[in-house]
Amino acid sequence: MELRLPSRPMPAPAPPQPSSPDASRELRQRCALATPDDTARGMFFRGVLETVRRLGGSGMEQLCRQSLPEKRYVDFFSYPITQFLPLAFQAAELLSESCGGLSAAHRVLGEKATHDFLESVAGRTLLMLAYDEPRLLLGQLPTGFLAAVSYGERSMVWTGPRSGRFVMKRDFMPAPYHEGVLRAALEAVGARDVVVQGRELGLLDAEFALSWR
């Protein structure tokens, strides 16, 4: 009689770690502060993978996919931010040379996230309510974030007719990523000469000085 050993479940793939010690430490710290309720939409996973494939090729995309627990991410399903953070950090590091640095790579990923969101039903509604006015868009943006991620608080503080500070509290993505997010959002409603400068106030808190014409 053949002896059958009990099958064991395959262990989940370990999340990728950046090769830079500072980036690796930052990723661990951000993930450690997350709870199971902190989620992001599947469209952002897909956007990162598409950006990696476009700028780095299919081989680089497969490298990113190896550590993902899901084979497919559905655009408006919610997934743990602890899955998205390692993917975004790994992608930014892989793309840093072609983008001109790690911060620049995060900005590219942030811009892609905005483009994808604005093509969704929720994003198109946001654009419709903005009437191609940057001030109206920025006023609606804190609500727009709630359709994209489950965590964090955002607010807009005006410093002039075409300038202000966008404040984020308890947001898991690094400041350069959201520099890309905000720049792409303003450009989508016709703002020109956009300047976005982020300043981290803590690991999960930041503010962004905005101006345009």
C-alpha positions in Angstrom: 0.0 0.0 0.0 1.4 3.4 -1.0 2.0 5.7 1.9 0.8 9.2 1.1 2.2 12.1 3.0 -0.2 14.9 3.9 0.1 17.8 1.5 1.3 21.1 2.8 0.1 24.5 1.6 2.6 26.5 -0.4 4.0 29.4 1.6 3.0 32.8 0.4 5.7 34.6 -1.5 7.8 36.9 0.5 7.3 40.6 -0.3 10.3 42.1 -2.2 12.7 44.3 -0.3 14.6 47.2 -1.9 18.3 46.8 -2.0 18.9 50.2 -0.4 19.0 49.8 3.4 17.2 53.2 3.8 14.4 52.3 1.4 14.1 48.8 2.9 13.8 50.2 6.4 11.3 52.8 5.3 9.1 50.1 3.6 9.1 48.0 6.8 8.2 51.0 8.9 5.3 52.0 6.7 4.0 48.4 6.5 4.2 48.0 10.2 1.9 50.9 10.7 -0.8 49.5 8.5 -3.9 47.6 9.6 -6.0 45.0 7.7 -8.5 47.8 7.0 -6.0 49.9 5.1 -6.6 49.1 1.4 -6.0 50.4 -2.1 -7.9 49.7 -5.3 -6.7 47.1 -7.8 -6.3 49.7 -10.6 -3.2 51.0 -8.8 -1.5 47.6 -8.8 -2.3 47.2 -12.5 -1.0 50.7 -13.2 2.4 49.9 -11.5 2.8 46.7 -13.5 1.9 48.5 -16.8 4.4 51.2 -16.1 7.1 48.7 -15.3 6.3 46.8 -18.5 6.3 50.0 -20.6 9.5 51.5 -19.2 11.4 48.3 -18.3 10.1 45.5 -20.4 8.1 42.3 -19.8 11.0 40.7 -17.9 11.0 43.5 -15.3 7.2 43.2 -15.0 7.5 39.5 -14.3 10.1 40.2 -11.6 7.5 42.4 -9.9 4.7 39.8 -10.3 6.7 37.0 -8.7 6.1 38.3 -5.2 2.5 39.3 -5.6 -0.1 37.0 -3.9 -2.7 37.7 -6.6 -2.3 36.8 -10.2 -4.9 39.4 -11.3 -6.1 42.6 -9.6 -9.6 43.9 -10.3 -9.7 47.6 -10.7 -12.3 48.5 -8.1 -11.7 45.7 -5.7 -9.8 46.6 -2.5 -6.5 45.0 -1.6 -4.3 45.5 1.5 -1.9 48.4 1.3 0.7 46.0 2.6 0.6 44.3 -0.8 0.8 47.6 -2.7 3.7 49.2 -0.8 6.3 46.5 -1.6 5.2 46.5 -5.2 5.5 50.2 -5.5 8.9 50.4 -3.7 10.3 47.5 -5.9 9.0 49.1 -9.1 10.4 52.5 -8.2 13.8 51.0 -7.5 13.8 49.0 -10.7 12.8 52.1 -12.7 15.0 54.6 -10.9 17.8 54.5 -13.5 15.5 55.1 -16.5 13.5 57.7 -14.7 16.4 59.7 -13.3 16.4 58.7 -9.7 14.2 57.0 -7.1 12.1 60.0 -6.3 11.5 60.6 -10.0 10.4 57.0 -10.4 7.8 57.4 -7.5 6.5 60.5 -9.3 6.0 58.6 -12.5 4.0 55.9 -10.6 1.9 58.6 -8.9 1.1 60.2 -12.3 0.0 56.9 -13.7 -2.2 56.3 -10.6 -4.0 59.6 -11.3 -4.4 58.9 -15.0 -5.9 55.5 -14.3 -8.3 56.9 -11.6 -9.5 59.7 -13.7 -10.4 57.2 -16.4 -12.7 55.4 -14.0 -16.4 56.3 -13.3 -15.4 57.9 -10.0 -12.6 59.8 -11.7 -14.8 61.1 -14.5 -17.4 62.2 -12.0 -14.6 64.1 -10.2 -13.6 65.8 -13.4 -17.1 66.7 -14.3 -17.6 68.4 -10.9 -14.4 70.3 -11.4 -15.5 72.1 -14.6 -11.9 72.3 -15.7 -11.2 74.6 -12.7 -8.1 73.6 -10.7 -9.5 75.2 -7.5 -12.7 73.1 -7.8 -10.8 70.0 -8.4 -8.6 70.5 -5.4 -11.6 71.2 -3.3 -13.1 67.8 -4.4 -9.9 65.9 -4.2 -10.1 64.9 -0.5 -13.4 63.2 -1.3 -11.9 61.6 -4.4 -9.2 59.9 -2.4 -11.9 58.1 -0.4 -12.9 56.3 -3.6 -9.3 55.2 -4.2 -8.0 54.2 -0.8 -9.6 53.4 2.6 -7.1 55.3 4.8 -5.9 58.8 5.6 -7.2 62.3 5.9 -6.7 65.1 3.3 -7.4 68.8 3.3 -6.7 71.9 1.2 -5.5 75.2 2.6 -5.6 78.1 0.2 -2.7 80.6 0.1 -3.7 82.5 -3.0 -6.0 82.3 -6.1 -3.7 79.8 -7.7 -1.7 78.4 -4.8 -2.2 76.4 -1.7 -1.1 73.5 0.6 -2.6 70.1 0.2 -2.2 68.3 3.6 -2.2 64.5 4.0 -2.3 62.7 7.3 -1.8 58.9 7.7 -1.1 58.2 4.1 1.3 55.3 3.4 2.8 56.5 0.1 6.0 58.6 0.1 5.9 62.3 -0.8 7.3 62.0 -4.3 4.6 59.6 -5.3 1.9 62.1 -4.3 3.9 64.9 -6.1 3.2 62.9 -9.2 -0.5 62.3 -8.2 -1.2 66.0 -7.6 0.7 67.3 -10.7 -1.2 64.9 -13.0 -4.5 65.9 -11.3 -3.9 69.6 -11.9 -2.7 69.1 -15.5 -5.9 67.1 -16.2 -8.0 70.2 -15.7 -5.8 72.5 -17.8 -3.4 73.9 -15.2 -0.1 75.1 -16.6 3.3 75.7 -15.1 2.4 73.4 -12.3 4.7 73.3 -9.3 4.2 70.6 -6.6 6.7 70.5 -3.7 6.2 67.9 -1.0 7.4 68.1 2.6 7.2 65.1 4.9 6.0 66.0 8.4 6.3 62.5 9.7 6.5 59.0 8.3 2.8 59.0 7.2 2.1 62.8 7.2 3.1 65.3 4.5 2.0 68.6 3.0 2.4 69.8 -0.6 2.9 73.3 -1.7 1.0 73.8 -5.0 0.9 76.6 -7.6 -0.1 76.9 -11.2 -1.3 79.3 -13.8 
